[in-house]
């Protein structure tokens, strides 16, 4: 039907390379998060004040006992980085699950039923968009004290707007297609029309949003932790590591560079993955 | 004689409100305007008309996909709005125009065909598989094709899947909305023959909507001609094609392209003004384009006058004798039942 529309975007090889690189980066970080403790013999919480700020292996005086050196309290930096990957991934995934559930439910209901229901959903989206996420997070954490669960709750309850917008607009497109009409004529209930006909056909678009939201959640967690309002110390979140390292960055620059680079690479990888997914769907979905 | 018609439509009307701009008054588009007709059980009513005349809206109203603005749709004597979704599905089913849009790309063919059975909620899995396989065989698809996704099938095969889905519940009525116009010419005949064979075998009633007169002539026992939301002529198929009563029907028939080189597109004298359902002309709605219009046409909407095979709404058909008029009205009433 739309052969003319299925012009591949960008060069095929470059796009596929980006997708592969993104998958590789996210895969490696996810693996590190899962395997965690078995990757390094060192304990991320064990302090050794006699071995503070040991340099990493590639600098003069570095060794393999602490491949990425140690921080200002003598804790092994590789162990903390790997443990921090676990925190970043868990926060990213849980936030996306929570916000995805909220946003998709609202968007699909509004887009499918239209009318009054859609007005309510649009109003909810507008309200959500006028709430500054960081300020609310600061206020909530300031009132209730910081904890890992609270960060996930705040982010999960606030980052659903893009899910809702995308789910709503794609549902409105799919709703008017003949196969949804056919399902209605076949006597399907509205719930089964939503679950069997609409959701599978918008899932790919939601997957792209999920990658973007995951990157955003990881960055926000790092920002909150940097401000001291994210996960509480001594948990080794990457944002917290950057915050703790900023006092030492002039004489021991690696302590701020290592978590900074890790954060950059992970978010970069997730975004590559999202872009790649979108391009892949763009060509595959076109009939 | 008192048999209940499969489909009965009473004073059906559907108006869409179209917003033109931020401050403009919304315009009213009358897609279906006070339409009344019946389709006797076991027959095929073809509905023809140019694009925008309201035939697809009519189909969607009869399927219950759109609520009417006024009037009633009765299926097998029962009001469509009163039926629950399962009972409705057992009575009336659609075959849509574009088989690339009417099949869910994420489901296997056997699941698409089984969907109406699954929606009934009381069909066991084994029974469902058996009936799906039987239906696939009936429309000429192999069990192996049942495992595929729609994207792996050709247009004709997809339309066979859509037909199988429509018939798996053994409904009495099938609404075919341009079922062949998205298909290659070589495949159209196969699908039409399949539909005709299935109608004979299963005793179905079709409402067959098309803009293609040759297709309608081939399948329909009666034909209704729609113009700007009204049925302006209704007649037995043979009589309509032999002796069309309404000037619009005549121009429609004259506009059929002939495969003869050098003839070009026939000039039927309709002009190049397109009819606008948001701005329906007063009196006879066809008069601005009618080659035979006279002073009465813009003033008065014509009633239905008898023709050889049915009725047509045109002042030219008026018979002077009062007896004939009464007869025409009676025959129209009879046809409407």
HADDOCK unambig.tbl for C-alpha pairs under 7 A between the chains (distance, minus, plus):
assign (segid A and resid 177 and name CA) (segid B and resid 101 and name CA) 6.21 0.50 0.50
assign (segid A and resid 177 and name CA) (segid B and resid 102 and name CA) 6.94 0.50 0.50
assign (segid A and resid 178 and name CA) (segid B and resid 101 and name CA) 5.56 0.50 0.50
assign (segid A and resid 178 and name CA) (segid B and resid 102 and name CA) 4.35 0.50 0.50
assign (segid A and resid 179 and name CA) (segid B and resid 101 and name CA) 6.27 0.50 0.50
assign (segid A and resid 179 and name CA) (segid B and resid 102 and name CA) 4.04 0.50 0.50
assign (segid A and resid 179 and name CA) (segid B and resid 103 and name CA) 5.03 0.50 0.50
assign (segid A and resid 179 and name CA) (segid B and resid 104 and name CA) 5.57 0.50 0.50
assign (segid A and resid 181 and name CA) (segid B and resid 65 and name CA) 6.98 0.50 0.50
assign (segid A and resid 182 and name CA) (segid B and resid 94 and name CA) 6.92 0.50 0.50
assign (segid A and resid 182 and name CA) (segid B and resid 102 and name CA) 6.83 0.50 0.50
assign (segid A and resid 185 and name CA) (segid B and resid 63 and name CA) 6.96 0.50 0.50
assign (segid A and resid 185 and name CA) (segid B and resid 89 and name CA) 5.77 0.50 0.50
assign (segid A and resid 185 and name CA) (segid B and resid 93 and name CA) 6.09 0.50 0.50
assign (segid A and resid 185 and name CA) (segid B and resid 94 and name CA) 7.00 0.50 0.50
assign (segid A and resid 186 and name CA) (segid B and resid 89 and name CA) 5.12 0.50 0.50
assign (segid A and resid 186 and name CA) (segid B and resid 115 and name CA) 6.90 0.50 0.50
assign (segid A and resid 186 and name CA) (segid B and resid 116 and name CA) 4.52 0.50 0.50
assign (segid A and resid 186 and name CA) (segid B and resid 119 and name CA) 6.91 0.50 0.50
assign (segid A and resid 187 and name CA) (segid B and resid 85 and name CA) 4.70 0.50 0.50
assign (segid A and resid 187 and name CA) (segid B and resid 86 and name CA) 4.93 0.50 0.50
assign (segid A and resid 187 and name CA) (segid B and resid 88 and name CA) 6.99 0.50 0.50
assign (segid A and resid 187 and name CA) (segid B and resid 89 and name CA) 5.03 0.50 0.50
assign (segid A and resid 187 and name CA) (segid B and resid 116 and name CA) 6.33 0.50 0.50
assign (segid A and resid 187 and name CA) (segid B and resid 119 and name CA) 5.70 0.50 0.50
assign (segid A and resid 188 and name CA) (segid B and resid 119 and name CA) 4.89 0.50 0.50
assign (segid A and resid 197 and name CA) (segid B and resid 104 and name CA) 6.57 0.50 0.50
assign (segid A and resid 200 and name CA) (segid B and resid 106 and name CA) 6.67 0.50 0.50
assign (segid A and resid 201 and name CA) (segid B and resid 106 and name CA) 6.91 0.50 0.50
